[in-house]
Amino acid sequence: MKLKWITLLVKNLDESIKFYNEVLNLPIYSKFSAGANKIAMMGDVNKPKIELIEQKDRRFVNFGEGVSIGLGVENLDKTINELEKLGIEISKIISPMENVKFCFINDPNNYKIQLIEEK
């Protein structure tokens, strides 16, 4: 099996696209409507995507408790510095192994995003 995408239900698709595109630098792969749903696929060609779905005919429920999405970064300190300039709240840095360190931020829907640097 091969991971294709992770789906997140969101309150506001445009706000979520802006966060994943402008803050996390994920490209917009596609954006479309399916009935009452507005959908965006975020990520690179031939790579796993994050699928964002805004459901107009349904009350928003955040299913993200206990779920995090891990994204690799080249330089965690530099990334943190850039996010702080944007006013993004960042958890403390955790380093469970000598060659790995990470922190967490929240997206606009309160899903946890884990930013990971591996050496």
Order of alpha helices (4+ residues) and beta strands (2+ residues): beta-alpha-beta-beta-beta-beta-alpha-beta-beta-beta
